[in-house]
Amino acid sequence: MKNILVAIFGLFFSSISFAQMPFYATNINFNDNVIDVRSKGAVGDSITLDTKAFQKAIDACTNSGGGVVRVPAGKYHIGTIILKNNVTLSLDFGAHLLGSQNFDDYRHDLKVAREEANSMCLIYAEDASNITIEGLGVIDGRGTPEAFPKWGEGKGKSRKRLPRPRLVRFENCNQVKLSGVTFKRPAFWGVHIVDGTNIHIDGITIRFAGNNVNNDGLDIDGCQNVRIENCDIESGDDGICLKSSLNPCRNYVIRNNIVKSHTSPLKFGTSSAGGFIDIDVSNNYFYDCPMGGIKLELVDGGKMENINISRITMKNVGSPLFIRLGNRGRIYENFTEQIQDADAKPEGAPIGSVKNIRITDLVAEVVIPPVQAGHSSNPNGYTDRQRAQAGPIMIAGIPGHYIENVVLENIEISYPGLGTKEDAKRVVAEDVARYPEQYFFGILPSWGAYIRHAKNVTFKNVKMTTREADKREMIIVDDVDNFINQ
């Protein structure tokens, strides 16, 4: 019976052809209508506020049926600008868009996204088609913590979270392309695209690490027909983050990217009501990611299915793979704050499902991250949090709701080891509704893989080793139906 299930499962995956997923690139040529921002009064001296000149150039392009807004070399100090239909914002080499550090230079009356949001951003578009940001220039938000602090006055729960602008926010747009440009120093998230279709992000550079907090690279929420390729990303939070606070993320190709992340180079979630369907991730390099590698999280309902991940190399990362089905149950309407308490309760959305995930040809080196020193009885001096961040593969549903049909094939992972006999006795909490971060579960009782509440999980040619001795078991399965380790 087991062999029959594996054969059927293999046939299912062999029938999926992600390379043939539809993608519709913008192909309209506007080169005969080019408007230089200087012709509308832009100065580019880093001091003069050029917002109005940029907006005049954009409006002139869209009013004449479409065109290119050219930004020559210079340092253009701007607040919020709004891209419109059939406009390409093209930055010459040496062109720098410098986000204003004056709160009042940002629009506060724009549509507010459903989750973790305020209306402020540097470049905005809503209900627009055929919009592009391209070129060899730089978009620098200058969102330092001195200019845009996260917290207001007060202490503890009395403190208020302060609004901070994103770099780019597109709402309900079709035919979007980002190409070539370098994005730097957002005050909050970097590039946030919500409910879009036919999105192509190609060859951009992101430099967000070491700036403010919550500096995600790409947050793509509820979009369909998306291609992310050839990008070089250094993020202060998640690198490439798929969200689905309402609509599903469907038909994605994510390939040939290099990602450094403080939190996760590739993450599905946490918002997941719409789900993640037909996603292909291939030939990516993830490095220096202390809080983990690949995180596939479905905790607010929805479906996660038909996920194919292959040809991944990870160097100097925390826990390499975290697949989580939970029941936070968040409904993203008038959302105000994340809650990460261990005693969190489900918030009302129905429990979703996770199935049909295939991960192949992955090599990873897991390390204990050099976070702030603390106190621990571990003889090597690491804190419990440090060691938990360097945990095993974790595949975890919740009682009565199983993760189904997962294949890991041709996997090679090196772990640090150092687990003790006491670690091997640890009891792992269910944390059904808690924010899904793997290290919140603490140091796990196995060093290679911990699998719980799952069905039809296959390891084929999965090689796991430790660089130091470890007293824990290599693999623990708990409430798992049909686990095969070949």
N, C-alpha and C positions, 0 to 999 in steps of 0.2 A: 504493500500500500504506500509506503514511504517513497519508493522509487517512482511510482505512478504520479504522486503529487509533485515530485521534483521535475519529472518530465513535462508535466502540464505547465508548471511554473516557468520552466525554461522556454517552452514553446510560446508562452505569453510574451515574454520579454523579447524573443527573437522577432516577433511580429511588429514591434514598435520601431518606427523609422523616424527618429527625431530630426535627422538631417533633412527630411522632406517636409518639415513643418512649415506652414505658410509664413512668409514675411514680405511685407510690401514697403519697399524703400521709397522715399521721396525722390522723384525723378524730374521735377520741374526745374527748368533752367531760367534763372532771373538775371543772368549776367548783363543783359542789355539795359537794366534799370538799376544803377548803382548810385546810392546817395551817401556821400561822405558826411560824417557827423560834424565835421568842421564847417561844412556849408550851412549848417543850421545853428552855428554859434558855439560849438564845443571848443574849449581852449586846451585841455589836456596838460595843465601845469601842476596838477596834484592838489591845487588849492581851490580854484574856482569850481563851484558846484555845477556840473554839466548835465544834470538830470533832465532839465527841460529840453536842451538841445538834442539829447539822445531820443527823447520821446517824440520830438518833432520829426526826426528822421524816420523813426519807425512808423509813425502815423502816415507820413508822406508815401512810404513804400506801400503800405497796405491799401491806402486810398487810391493808388494808381494801379492796383491789381497784383502787386507783389514785387519784390525786389531784394537787393542786397544793401544792408546798412554797413558801410565800410568804416572800420575804426583804425586809422593809421597809428603809427608809433606815438606814444605819449602816455601820460598818467592822468586818467580821467576820474575825477572825484564825483561819485554819483550816489543818489539814493535809489528808491524803487523805480525801475522801468518795467513797462509791460509790453511783451512781444505779442504780435497780432498775426492774423492770417497771412500766409505766403511771404513771410519775412525771414531772411537769413541775416543773423548778426555775425559779421565776419571780422575777426581780429587779426591785424597784421602782426608780424614778428615785432616785438618791442611795445605792443599796445598793452596797457595795464588798466583794467577797470578796478578802481579802488572804492570799496564800500565805505559809505560815510560812517563815522563813529558817533554821529549825532542821532539820537533816537527819533527825533522829529522829522528826519529826512526819509523815513520809511513810511509807506502807506499802512494805515491801521484799519482801513475800511474794506479790505479784500476778503474774499470768501475764505472761511476758516475750514481747514481740512478736518476730517473726523477724529483723528487721534493725535495726541501729544502735540497740539498745534497752537500757534497763534498766527495772526494774519501777516506778520512781517516777513519780507524776503527782499533780496536785492533784484532778482530777475523773476518776473511773474508772467504767467499766461493762463487763460481760462477759456475753454470752449474754442480753442484755436486749432487750425489745421495747417500743415506744411510749415512748421517752424524749425529753424536750425540755429545752433550756435557752433561756429567753426573757426578754424584758423590756428595760428601759432602764438597767440597772445595769452594773457593771464587775467583771471578773474579772482581778485583778492578781497575777501570779505572784511579783512582787518578786524575780525570779531574776537579781539583779545578779552580776557576776563576783566581787565581794568575798564574797558569800554562797555562791555556787556556782561556783568556778573550774573551768575545763576540765581543767587539768593538775595533777597532784600534784608532789611534789618530784622532783628529778633533772633531767638534761639529755639531749637527744637521744632515742635509742631507749630509754633507761632510764626515761624519764618514763612515768607511768601516767595514762591518761585517767580522770577521775573521773566518777562518775554524777551526772547532773543531772535534775531532774524536768521533765516536760512539764506544760503546763497541762491539757489534756484528752486522754484516751486511751480509746477505745471499741474493744473486741474482739468481733467476731462479733455485732453488734447489728442489729436490724431495726426499721424505722420510727423514724428518728432525725431530730430537727429542732433546728437552732440558729437563733435569730432575734433580731435587735435588739441583742444584748448587745455590749459592748466588751471585747475581750481585750487584755491588756497584759503586757509584761515576763516572758515565760517564761525559765527558765534554759536550756532546750534547745528542742526543737520546741514549737510552739504547740498546734494542734489535729490530732490523729493518730487517724484512724478506719481500722480494719483489718478486712477481710472482712465488711463490712456490706452491707445491702440496704435500698433505699428511704431514701436520705439526702437531706435538704433543708436547705441552708444558705442563709439568706435575710437580707440586710440587716444583717449583722454588721459590726463595725468592729474592725480589728486594728492595733495599734500596737506593733510589735516592733523597729523600727529603732533602732540606737544603744544597744542594751541589752547582751546577752551575745553569744555566737557560736552559729552553727547555729540561729538563730531563724527557722526556716521558719514560714510562715503556716498554710496548710492542707496536710497530708500525708494523702492519701486513697489507701489501699493495698488493692487487690484487691476493691473494692466494686462493686456493680451497682445500676443505677437511681439515679443521683445527679443532683441539680440544685444548682448553685452560682450564685447570682444576687444582684445589687444590693448587693454587698459593697464596702467601702472598706478596702483592705489596704495597710499599710506594713510590710514584712518586712525582717528583718536578713539573711535568706538567700533561698531560693526563696519565691515568693509563693503560687501555686496549683500544687501538685506532686502529680501522679498517679504512684503506684508500684504495682507488681504483683509482689511478691516470691514469691507462690504463685499466687493466683487472678487472673483477668483483671479489668481495669477495663472495664466494658461498660455502654453506654447512659448517656451523660453529656450534660447540657446545662449549659454554662458561659457566662453571658451577663450583660451590664449591670454589669460589675465595674470598679472603678478600682484599679489595683495599682501600687505602688512597691516595688522589690525591689533589694537589693544584688547578687543573683546572677541570678535569672530570674523574670519575672512569671508565666510559664506554662511548666511543664516536665513532660514525660512521662519518667519514669526517675529515678534511674538503674536501680533494680531493675526488671526487666521480664519475669521468667519467665512470668507469666500473660498478659502482653500488654495491648494497648489497642485496643478494638474498638468502633466506632459511637460516636464522640465528636463532639459539635457545640459549637463555640465561636463566639460571635457578639457583636458590639457591646460591645467592651471597650476601655478606655483604659489603656495601660501607659506609665509615665513614670519617669525617673531610675533607669534600670537599667543600670549601667555594665558588667556582665559579659555582657550580651546580652538579646535579646528572647524569642522563642519557641524552645524547645528540645524537639525530639522525638527521644528517644534510646531505642534498643532494643539492648542490649548483653549481656543475660543470657538469651537465648533468647526464646521467645514470638512473638506476632504483633502487629504494628501495622497496622491496616487500617480503612478506611472512616472517615477523619478529615476533618472539614469545618470550616474556620476562615474566618470572614468578618467584615467590618466591624470592623477593628482599627485603632486609631490608636496609634502609639508615638512618644514624644517624649523626646529626650535619652537614647537607649539605645545599647548596644554592638551587636555583630553581630546583625542583625535576625532571622535565621532559620537554625537549625542542625538539619538532619535527619541522624541518624547511625544506621547499622547497624554494630555492632561485634561483637567476640567476647571480651569480658571473661569471660563464662561463669560468673558467680557463682551459687552455690547458697546461699540464705540459711538456713543452719542453724548455730546456735552461732556466729553472725557476731560478730567482735570489732573489726575495724578496716578502714578504707578504705585502699587502696593506689593511689597515683597516679603511680608511677614510669613513665618512658618505656619501660623494658624489662620491664614487667609481662607475664606469660604467661597464656593462657586457663586458666580455673579448672575447666572440665569440663562446663558446661551446653552443650547443642547450640545452634548458631547459629540465630537466628530469622529473621523475614522482615518487610519493610516495604513496603507497597503501598497504592495507592488513597488518596492524600492530595490534598485540594483546598483551596487558600488563595486567597481572593478579597477584593477591596476593602480593601486594606491600605495605609496611609500611614505612613511611618516617617522620622524624622530620626535619623541615626546620628552620634554624636559620640565623640571620643577622650576617655576618662574622666579626671578629675583625680585619679589615684591618686598614691601617693608618688613623689617625684622619684627618678630614677636616672641612669645613665650611658648615653648613646647617641650614635652618630655622626650621627643624624638632625639636620639643621640647625635644625629647629624645637624641639629640646630634648625631644621625647617619648621615653619608653623604648620598647623593642621590645614589652614586655607591653602598655603603653597602646595602641600602634598595633594590636597583634594583637586586642585586645578590641573594637576598632572595625572588624572585618573585614567581608567581604562575606557574602551568602547562601552557605551551605555545605551541599551535599547530598552525602553521602559514605557509600557502602557499603564493602565490603572485597573483595579479589580473589576472584572466583568467587561472590560473594553480593551481588546488586544490589538497590538500592532501585528500586521499580517503580511506574509510573503516578502521577506527580506533576504537578499542574496549578497554576500560578500565574497568576492573571488579575486585571486591573485593580489593578496594584501600582504604587506610587510611592514611591521611596526616595531620600533625599538623603544622600550620604556626604561625609566630610570631605576625601577626597583625600590628597595629600601622598606618594603612593607614588613610589619612586625606580626607576631602571633596575636597581639591584642587587636591589631587592625583586622585580622582574619575573623574575629568574633563580632565585628560590628554589625548592628542591626540597622537596616536602611529604612528610613521613614518613607511612607507613600507620598506625602506632600502633594496630594491630588490637585489642590487649587493654587499652590504657590507659584510665583513667577518662575519660569523654567530655566534655571541656570544649573548646569550639572554640579558645580562645586557646592551648591546649596545642600546636596545630599550628603556631603562630607566625604571622608576617606572611605572608599568602597572596600568590601571584603575580598575582592579579586583584583588582580593586577592587569589582566589582559582584556577581559570582556565581562560585563554584568548584564544579563538579559532577564527581564521580568515581564510577565503578562504579555506574552507574544505567541504567535502561531506561525509555523512553517518558516523557520529561520535556518538558512544554509550558509555554512562557512566552507569554502572550497579553496584549498591552497592558501590558507591564511596562516602566515608565519609571524609569531609574536615572541620577542625575546626581552630579557632585562639586562641592563648593563651592570647592575649590582644585585646581590642576593635579595630575594623577596620571599617572605614566609606565607604569603597568601596563595590561594589557588589561582590558576591561570584563568579559568572560565567558571562562572557560576550562572546556572539557569534556575529560575524560580517561577513556577506557574507558566511553563512553556510547553506547548504542544507541538511536537515534531521539530526538534532541533537536530540538525545534521552537521557534523564536523568531519569533512573529508580531507 
